[in-house]
Amino acid sequence: MRTGRRSQAERDEITVEIGYALLSACFLGAVVFAVIAGPVVVWQFSSAVNTFLLVAGASVAGVLGAVRVVHVLWRHARQHR
């Protein structure tokens, strides 16, 4: 673990890495949500099934997005030890 001050290049690097983690998490979340909740747009289901698919899609997308952010940032931290 580092105790000294970080250089501007190191601060810029972590800023870019955080941006990448968030952007890739949003993309992953959007794709997963579209795959799970997409059939609601295409087919006619009951309102209970529609609600279930929308909630399930949002839940899984949110969890996978959070896991993606943590994974990217942990990998970045491991590479710079």
C-alpha positions in Angstrom: 0.0 0.0 0.0 1.3 3.4 -0.9 1.5 6.2 1.7 3.0 9.1 -0.3 1.2 11.6 -2.5 0.1 10.5 -5.9 1.3 12.2 -9.1 -1.0 13.9 -11.5 -0.5 11.0 -13.9 -1.6 8.5 -11.3 -4.7 10.6 -10.4 -5.6 10.8 -14.1 -5.1 7.1 -14.5 -7.5 6.2 -11.7 -10.0 8.7 -13.0 -10.0 7.1 -16.5 -10.2 3.7 -14.9 -13.3 4.7 -12.9 -14.9 6.1 -16.0 -14.2 2.9 -17.9 -15.7 0.8 -15.0 -18.8 2.9 -14.9 -19.3 3.0 -18.7 -18.8 -0.7 -19.1 -21.1 -1.4 -16.2 -23.8 0.8 -17.8 -23.4 -1.0 -21.1 -23.5 -4.4 -19.5 -26.6 -3.4 -17.5 -28.4 -2.1 -20.6 -27.7 -5.4 -22.5 -28.8 -7.6 -19.7 -31.9 -5.6 -19.1 -32.8 -5.7 -22.8 -32.3 -9.4 -22.9 -34.5 -10.1 -19.8 -37.1 -7.4 -20.3 -37.1 -7.3 -24.1 -39.8 -9.9 -24.6 -42.3 -7.5 -22.9 -42.0 -5.3 -26.0 -42.3 -8.1 -28.5 -45.0 -10.4 -27.0 -48.2 -9.9 -25.1 -48.0 -11.2 -21.6 -50.2 -10.7 -18.6 -49.4 -7.7 -16.4 -47.9 -9.9 -13.7 -45.4 -11.4 -16.1 -44.6 -8.0 -17.6 -43.9 -6.6 -14.1 -41.9 -9.7 -13.2 -39.7 -9.4 -16.3 -39.1 -5.7 -15.8 -38.2 -6.0 -12.1 -36.0 -9.1 -12.8 -34.3 -7.3 -15.6 -33.6 -4.2 -13.6 -32.4 -6.2 -10.5 -30.1 -8.5 -12.5 -28.7 -5.5 -14.5 -28.1 -3.5 -11.3 -26.3 -6.3 -9.6 -24.2 -7.2 -12.6 -23.3 -3.6 -13.1 -22.1 -3.2 -9.5 -20.1 -6.5 -9.8 -18.5 -5.1 -13.0 -17.4 -1.9 -11.4 -15.9 -3.7 -8.4 -14.1 -6.2 -10.7 -12.6 -3.6 -12.9 -11.4 -1.5 -10.0 -10.0 -4.5 -8.1 -8.1 -5.6 -11.2 -6.7 -2.2 -11.7 -5.5 -2.1 -8.0 -3.9 -5.5 -8.3 -2.0 -4.5 -11.4 -0.5 -1.5 -9.7 0.8 -3.1 -6.5 
